[in-house]
Amino acid sequence: MELKGEALLVRVFIGEADKVHHKPLFEAIVQAAREAGLAGATVWRGMLGFGAASRIRSAKLLDLSSDLPIVVEIVDREDRITSFLPRLHELIDGADCGGLVTMERVQIIRYLHSPRASARRVGQG
């Protein structure tokens, strides 16, 4: 799949401890994006942050928090992102956790599936 030009970037800001159906919410979002055939999704784990509740989430050694900030980024064409949004909202609502979802237009410079990566995966198994 080759993707170039204008696309949408969705960012989902949630907590590491947020769960939906006993699964981490960030994992459920990435799995749903993959099942929807979206171009890609990445999960980022934050070191420090706060949200609407103004509760600081930190990765300091003295903190025993396992609820660090998480950002899930998803990129694809506008039509594909738009059709995925109801599923995303369903997952966040199911987690009953709150969070923030943002969307912005981006220019994709290069996104191309590597034939060598496919060959390596086939050879592995």
NUMARMI-411098 format. One line per 2 residues: number of its first residue (from 1); their letters; for each residue z, x, y of C-alpha. Coordinates in Angstrom, 1 decimal, padded with zeros to 4 digits, always signed. Last residue first. Layout:
REM residues N
NUM	a	Z X Y ~ ...
//
This chain:
REM residues 125
125	gq	+009.5 +006.9 -018.7 ~ +009.5 +010.0 -016.7
123	gv	+005.7 +010.4 -016.8 ~ +005.1 +007.0 -015.2
121	rr	+007.6 +007.9 -012.4 ~ +005.9 +011.3 -011.8
119	as	+002.5 +009.6 -011.6 ~ +003.7 +007.1 -009.2
117	ar	+005.1 +009.8 -006.9 ~ +001.8 +011.7 -007.1
115	ps	-000.1 +008.6 -006.0 ~ +002.0 +008.5 -002.8
113	hl	+002.3 +005.1 -001.1 ~ +001.3 +005.3 +002.5
111	yr	+003.2 +004.5 +005.6 ~ +002.1 +006.4 +008.8
109	ii	+002.4 +005.7 +012.5 ~ +004.1 +002.4 +012.2
107	qv	+004.6 +001.0 +015.7 ~ +007.8 -001.0 +016.2
105	re	+008.7 -004.4 +017.4 ~ +012.4 -005.3 +017.4
103	mt	+014.8 -007.4 +015.3 ~ +018.5 -007.6 +015.4
101	vl	+021.0 -009.1 +012.9 ~ +024.7 -008.9 +013.6
99	gg	+027.6 -009.5 +011.2 ~ +029.8 -012.4 +010.0
97	cd	+031.4 -012.3 +006.6 ~ +030.8 -015.6 +004.8
95	ag	+029.0 -013.6 +002.1 ~ +026.9 -016.7 +001.3
93	di	+025.9 -017.0 +005.0 ~ +024.7 -013.4 +005.0
91	le	+022.7 -014.0 +001.8 ~ +021.2 -017.2 +003.1
89	hl	+020.4 -015.6 +006.5 ~ +018.4 -012.8 +004.7
87	rp	+016.6 -015.4 +002.5 ~ +015.6 -017.4 +005.6
85	lf	+014.5 -014.1 +007.3 ~ +012.0 -013.1 +004.5
83	st	+009.1 -015.3 +005.8 ~ +009.5 -013.8 +009.2
81	ir	+009.6 -010.2 +007.8 ~ +006.3 -010.8 +005.9
79	de	+004.5 -012.4 +008.9 ~ +005.7 -009.6 +011.2
77	rd	+004.5 -006.7 +009.1 ~ +007.2 -004.6 +007.4
75	vi	+010.4 -002.7 +008.1 ~ +013.9 -003.3 +006.9
73	ev	+017.0 -001.5 +008.1 ~ +020.5 -002.1 +006.6
71	vi	+023.4 -000.9 +008.8 ~ +026.8 -000.5 +007.3
69	pl	+030.1 +000.0 +009.1 ~ +032.9 +001.3 +006.9
67	ds	+035.1 -001.1 +004.9 ~ +036.6 +001.3 +002.3
65	sl	+039.4 +002.0 +004.7 ~ +042.1 +004.4 +003.5
63	dl	+042.3 +005.9 +007.0 ~ +044.0 +009.3 +007.1
61	lk	+040.8 +011.0 +006.1 ~ +038.9 +009.4 +009.0
59	as	+035.9 +007.3 +008.0 ~ +036.6 +004.6 +010.6
57	ri	+036.3 +000.8 +011.1 ~ +037.7 -000.3 +014.5
55	rs	+038.5 -004.0 +014.7 ~ +036.9 -005.5 +017.8
53	aa	+036.4 -008.8 +016.0 ~ +032.8 -008.9 +017.3
51	gf	+032.0 -005.5 +016.0 ~ +033.5 -002.0 +015.7
49	gl	+032.3 +001.4 +014.7 ~ +033.0 +004.8 +013.0
47	mg	+031.4 +006.9 +010.4 ~ +028.5 +004.6 +009.5
45	rw	+026.8 +004.1 +006.2 ~ +023.0 +003.6 +006.5
43	vt	+021.1 +001.4 +004.0 ~ +017.3 +001.7 +003.9
41	ag	+014.6 -001.0 +003.3 ~ +010.9 -000.7 +002.6
39	al	+007.5 -002.3 +002.6 ~ +008.6 -005.8 +001.7
37	ga	+007.7 -007.2 -001.8 ~ +010.1 -010.1 -001.6
35	er	+011.9 -008.7 -004.7 ~ +012.3 -005.5 -002.8
33	aa	+013.8 -007.3 +000.2 ~ +016.1 -009.3 -002.1
31	qv	+017.3 -006.1 -003.7 ~ +017.9 -004.5 -000.3
29	ia	+019.9 -007.5 +000.9 ~ +021.9 -007.8 -002.3
27	ef	+022.9 -004.1 -002.1 ~ +024.0 -004.5 +001.5
25	lp	+026.0 -007.5 +000.5 ~ +028.0 -005.6 -002.1
23	kh	+028.0 -007.8 -005.3 ~ +030.6 -010.3 -006.4
21	hv	+028.3 -013.2 -005.5 ~ +028.0 -012.0 -001.9
19	kd	+030.2 -009.2 -000.8 ~ +031.2 -007.6 +002.5
17	ae	+033.3 -004.4 +001.9 ~ +030.8 -002.1 +003.5
15	gi	+030.8 -004.1 +006.7 ~ +027.7 -005.6 +008.3
13	fv	+025.0 -004.7 +010.9 ~ +021.5 -005.9 +009.8
11	rv	+018.6 -004.2 +011.5 ~ +015.1 -005.7 +011.3
9	ll	+012.1 -003.6 +012.2 ~ +008.9 -005.5 +012.9
7	ae	+005.4 -004.2 +012.6 ~ +002.5 -003.0 +014.9
5	gk	+000.1 -000.5 +013.5 ~ -000.2 +000.9 +010.1
3	le	+000.7 +000.0 +006.5 ~ -000.9 +001.3 +003.4
1	m	+000.0 +000.0 +000.0
//
